[in-house]
Amino acid sequence: MAAAAVVMLVFASCVSNKEMTYLQGVDQMYSTPQSIDKDFGLVIQPDDELAISITSKTKELIDEFNNNVVIKSGSSSASTGGQSAGMMYFYVGKDGTIDFPILGRISVKGRTIYQVASDLENQIRASHIKDAQVTVKIMSFKVTVMGAVKSPGTQEYTGQRLTLLEALGRAGDLNNTAVRKSVLIMREENGVRATYRVDLTDPKSVFESPAYYLQQNDMIYVESNKAEKVKGSTSYTYLTVIGTMVSTVASLAALVVTLTK
């Protein structure tokens, strides 16, 4: 009985190469270069942290903004040689707005950093600084990778583009026991929670998934295969103990037979 269980476990542990290989057939699918239609630009969400800087050639004009920084500021200057009001940090409220010095409350939810930068630049140029240049960055871009990967945890990212494959790579890749055909991505966006399943062995499933380009606070979960689940189960522990006992008894019996000859 125990021997049969061990044999079954060995067969369950075997995973075919087809289930382990990523993006099967991708070389044929993209042998002719294809344009990328998806937009990877992040959109600003409530609870994001934004870093905003204003640059002008005239220092006196930006002092008013610099004096109104209520969170924290840096002392970096623009590469153009102009004067900077430093880096101002703003947390986006639940209503999707920030309180910007002088200009007041501004709605940023659902907009890209480029749209917000352009809007701020136009407002500041119209009322205060004719040559103002504004840059905006999302500083709170992080994703969490859990499950059957080598280095699970939360990853912080400073760029604006992070793919599912990159996040898994940053997590050290999947373990040999991972199920590559059904990676789960959970996402909260606009007050709604959504889930996506991606088959890493299928290029179409990967590249056409809405979750291929990750967003802030995405959670990736990689499930272990059945063999790993069996290995960690109580039944497996019992079978291991029984197998050890049977092996010990068999060894003792063989020894007794040898000594009695």
N, C-alpha and C positions, 0 to 999 in steps of 0.2 A: 504493500500500500504506500509506504513512505517512498520506496524507490520509484513507483509510478508517479507520485506527486512531484518528485524531484525532476524526473524526465519531462513532465508536462511544463514545469517551471522553466527548464532550459529551453524548450521549444518556444515558450511564450516570450522569452527574453530575446530571441533572435528577431532582428528587424531587417527587412530587406533593404538593399541599397537604394531601391526606387523610393522608399519612404524617407530616406535620409538626404537625398540630393535636392538642393534648392533650385528653383527656377528651371525646371526641366524643359528643354526645347526652346529656351530663350534665344539661343544663337540663331535658330531658324526663323523664329518669330520676328526678330529685329535684324535680320541679315541686311534688310534695306532700312536705313535710318528713318525714324518716324518722329514727327513733331510732338512735343509734350504739351497737351492741352490743359492739364491741371494747373491751377494757381496755388502755389505753396505759401503765398503771403499770409502771415498770421493776422487775425482780426483781434482787436482789443476787447477784453472781457472784464466784467466786474472782478475786483480783487487783484487785478494786474498791478504791477509796479512799473511806472513809466519814467524814463530818464529823458529830460528835455533840456536842450541848451539853445541859447540865443547868441548869435554872433553879429557884430557890427564893427565898422572901421572906427567909429567914434565911441570911446569908452563912456563919456558922460551920458550918452543916450541910453545905455543899458544899465546904468547904476540904479535907476528906479526899479527895474526888474530884480536886480541883484539884491537890493535892500528888502525885497518882499519875499525872499525865499524863506519859507517857514519850516521846511523839513530838514534839508541839508544841502550843501553845495560843494562843488570841487573848485579847483583853480586852473583847470585845463584851458588852453587857448587854441583857437582854430589854426589849422595848418596854413591858412591863407595869410596869417600874420595879423588878423584883426583882433578886436577885443571881444572877450566872451563873458557872459554873465554866469559862467560856471555851469555845472551840471545840476539841474534841479530834479528832485525825485517826487513823484506824485503817486498815491494809491488811488486806483479807480474805485469809486463807491459802488454800492449795490445798485444805485440808479444809473450807473454807467457814466458818471460825470467826474471831472476834476475841478478843483478851485485854483484857477491860474491867476498869478499876480496881475493886477490892474484890469485884466480882461474879465475876471469873474468866473462864473461857473460855465464849463464847456462840456458838451456831450461828446464822448469818444467811443462809446460802446458800439461794437460791430463795424468799426472803421479800421483801416490799416494805418500803420505808422506814417506812411507817406501822405495819406489823406489828412491826417491830423496835423502833420508838419506843414503842409501846404496851407491849410485853413488858418493856423496860428500865424504863419508868415504873412499871409494876406491881411489879417486883422492888425498885426503889429505895424506893418508897413503903412497901412491906411491911416493909423492914428498916432504913431509914435516914431518909428525908426524906418526911414525910407529904404535902407540897404540891409535890413534884418535878414538873417538866414537862420532857419530853425531846423534842428535835427531831433528826431524822436526815436527812442529804442524801448523795446519791451525787455525788462530786466528779470521778469519772473517766469521765463520759459523753462518749465521742468516737466519731466515725464517719469513715471514709475514703472519698472520692469520687475515682475514677480514670477515665481514658479521655477520651471526646469531650465534655468540659465546658470552660467558659471558665476556671475557676479550680480545677483539681484540687488535692487535698491532704487533710490530716486536719483535721477540725473538732472543736473542743471546745465542749461545751454545758453550761450550768449548770442548765437546767430538767430536768424529768422527762418531757417529752413532745416528741418530734421525729418528724415524718413524713418519708416518702421525698420528697414534693414539696418540703418545706421544706429538706431537705438539698441537693437539686438546685438550689433557688433560691439557697441560700447559696454554692453553687459557681458561681454566675453563669449558670445555666441551661445547656442542652445546646447544642453547636455545631450549625450547619446540616448537618454531615456525620454527625451522630449517628443511630443506629438507635433510634427511640423505641418500637418494638414489642417489644423484647426487652432490657430493662434487667436486669442480673444483680445480685442481692444475696446475699452470702455471710455466713453467721452461724455462730458457735461458741457452743454452749449446752449445759451439762451434759455436757461432754466429747464432744459430737457436732458435726460440721460439716455444715451444711445449706445448700442453695442454692435461690433462688427467682427466677423470671423474671416480670417485670411489663411489660405492654403499656401504655405511658403514653397511648395514644390511646383506650383502652377503660376507662371509669369503673369497670366491674365488676372488671376485672383489677387496677386500682389499689386501690380501697377495700376489696376483699375479700381482698387478699393478706395472709398472715401477716406479711409484711415491710413493710406500710404504716407501722406504728408501729415505728420503729427501736429497736434495743437497743445496749448498749455494744459497741464494737469491730466493729460491722457494717461491711462493705466493699461499696461500690457501684461497679460497673464498667459504663460506657456504651461500647458498641462503635461503631466508625465504619462507614459504609456502604461498599459495594463500590467506589464511585468513588474514595473516599479511599484505600482499600487499593491500588487500581491506581495512583493518583497517586504513592504512596510506594514502588512496586515498582521492581525493576531493569528490568523490561520497559518500564515507562513512561519511565524515564530514557533507554533506548535509542531508544524511539520518538520522544522529544523531540529527541534528537540527530539522528536520521535525518531527522525533519521539518525541522529547522533547515538541515541540509545540502541537502536537496531544494529548500527555499525559496531558499537561496543560489545553488545551481546554476541554478535557473530564472531568477533575477534576472540572473545573469551571462549566461545564454543570450539573454535578452531584450535586454540591453545590447549584446551582440555583433551581434545581428540589426539593431539600430537603427544601430549604427556602420557596418555594411557596406552599408547602403542608399545 
